Amino acid sequence: MALVIAAIVALIAYSTVHGPRYRAEVCMAYAGRTACKKVSAKSEEAVLRAGREGACADIASGVTDTINCTQSEPVKVTWRERGR
């Protein structure tokens, strides 16, 4: 049991040190509405994808609107951390 706990603690510590290297706020506009999401991930592409999906989930309704929203370009991307 102690080995399992030690392994979990080691995994958490490793994830914290080697966690996301990219952080940004991604803003999307669709159908007259705007939403922004703060996201972090291990790649620039993943940050942009997660930001688009999260922001579009707040402002688009239905499958077609969501697809159209996520395929558009962000109106603003503010990088907080960009690689190490």
N, C-alpha and C positions, 0 to 999 in steps of 0.2 A: 504494500500500500504506500509506503514511504517513497518507493521508486516512482510510482505513478504521480504522486503529488510533486515530486522533484522534476519530473519530465514536463508536467503542465506549467510549473513555474518557469522552467527554462524556455519553453515555447513562448510564453507570454513575454519574457524578457527579450528573446530574440526578435519577436514581432515588433516590439516597441522600438528597438534599436534599428532594425532593418525594415521599418514600416514604410508607408507611402513617401515617395520622394517628390511628388508633384501635388500642389494644392492651389486651387483657384476658385474664384467666384464666377460662375457662368450665368449670363443673363440672356433670356430668350424673349422674343416678342411674337405674338400670333393672335390674329383676329382682334386686334386692338387692345390686347392685354399683355402685360409684361410680368415676368417672374425671374428671380435669381436664386441660384443654389450654390452653397459653398460645398465643394467636394475635394476629396483627396484620393490618390491612386498611385500605382507604381509606374505609370507611363502617362505621357502627355495626352495620347489618344484616349486612354481610359478616362482621364479627367474630363475631357471634352464630351465624350459619350455620356458619362454619368451626369454631367451638368445639364446637357441637353434633355436627357430623359427625365430627370428630376424636375426641371423647370417646366417642361412641356406637360408633365403630369398635373401641374397646378393650373395651367391655363387652357389646355385643349380638352375637348370632350368627344369621346367616341374614338374608334380605331382610326378612321380616315384622318380626322383632325390631328390626332397624336402622331401619326406617321408623317403627315405634312409638316407639322411643327418640328419634329426631331430631325427632319432632313434639311431644314433651313439653317442658315448660319447664325451663330450667336450674335446678338447686338453688342455685347460687351463681354470681354474676358479679362479679369483682373488676376494676374498670377501672384500668389503669395509665396510660393516656393517652386522652383523649377529645376529639378535635378540636383544631384550632389556629386 
